[in-house]
Every structure is written in C-alpha cells, then in structure tokens.
Amino acid sequence: MDKIALALAIIGGLNWGSIGLFGFDLVAAIGGGQDSIFSRIIYVIVGLAALWCISLFFRDTVVREKK
C-alpha cells in the first residue's frame, strides 16, 4: 500500500510540475477537462495517496536484527 501511495503521490507531483512549468495538466488532458468526473476521481485518489504518505514520516522504518 505504501509503494502504491508513494507512486501516486509522485505522479501527482509530476503533474503539478508540468502545470507550473508548461501550463499543461496531464490529468485534465486525459480525463476530459478539470471538471469532468473522471479527472476529479483521479485528483481525489492522488490526494488520498498523498495523505497516506504523510504517515510515512511517523513510522519506525529501522529494521532490527533478530537475536
């Protein structure tokens, strides 16, 4: 789940980068505009993935060696 959420958050970040640099919204282009239901679903899924990724900051990721 973490890797899927991270991949979606990265895709969302790249989309925002393309909007900022080129004025091109890939999700809107694929989904039929920013207001289409398909695009809105994609935006919500990417947003939820980003919220999930916040939890990565608060997890103990150190692998302890078994004795």
C-alpha positions as CSV (number, residue, x, y, z in Angstrom):
1,M,0.0,0.0,0.0
2,D,2.8,2.4,0.8
3,K,4.5,1.9,-2.5
4,I,1.3,2.5,-4.4
5,A,0.5,5.6,-2.4
6,L,4.0,6.9,-3.0
7,A,3.8,6.2,-6.7
8,L,0.5,8.1,-7.0
9,A,1.9,11.0,-4.9
10,I,4.9,11.2,-7.3
11,I,2.7,11.1,-10.3
12,G,0.6,13.9,-8.7
13,G,3.8,15.9,-8.1
14,L,5.0,15.5,-11.6
15,N,1.6,16.6,-12.9
16,W,1.8,19.8,-10.7
17,G,5.3,20.3,-12.1
18,S,4.0,20.1,-15.6
19,I,1.3,22.6,-14.8
20,G,3.8,25.0,-13.2
21,L,6.5,24.7,-15.9
22,F,4.4,24.3,-19.1
23,G,0.8,25.1,-18.1
24,F,-0.2,21.6,-19.1
25,D,-2.4,19.5,-16.9
26,L,-2.0,15.8,-18.0
27,V,-4.8,14.5,-15.8
28,A,-7.2,17.1,-17.3
29,A,-6.0,16.3,-20.8
30,I,-6.6,12.6,-20.3
31,G,-9.8,12.9,-18.3
32,G,-11.6,15.4,-20.5
33,G,-11.0,18.6,-18.5
34,Q,-10.6,19.5,-14.9
35,D,-14.3,19.5,-14.2
36,S,-15.0,16.0,-15.6
37,I,-15.9,13.3,-13.2
38,F,-13.1,11.1,-14.3
39,S,-10.5,13.8,-13.7
40,R,-12.0,14.6,-10.3
41,I,-11.8,11.0,-9.3
42,I,-8.1,10.9,-10.3
43,Y,-7.4,14.1,-8.3
44,V,-9.1,12.7,-5.2
45,I,-7.2,9.4,-5.4
46,V,-3.9,11.2,-5.8
47,G,-4.8,13.4,-2.9
48,L,-5.7,10.5,-0.7
49,A,-2.4,8.8,-1.6
50,A,-0.6,12.0,-0.6
51,L,-2.4,11.9,2.8
52,W,-1.4,8.3,3.2
53,C,2.2,9.2,2.5
54,I,2.2,11.7,5.5
55,S,2.1,8.6,7.7
56,L,5.5,7.6,6.3
57,F,7.1,10.4,8.3
58,F,5.9,9.0,11.6
59,R,6.7,5.3,11.2
60,D,9.7,3.5,12.5
61,T,11.5,2.2,9.4
62,V,14.6,0.9,11.1
63,V,14.9,-2.9,10.6
64,R,16.1,-4.5,13.7
65,E,18.2,-7.6,13.6
66,K,16.7,-10.7,15.2
67,K,18.8,-12.3,18.0
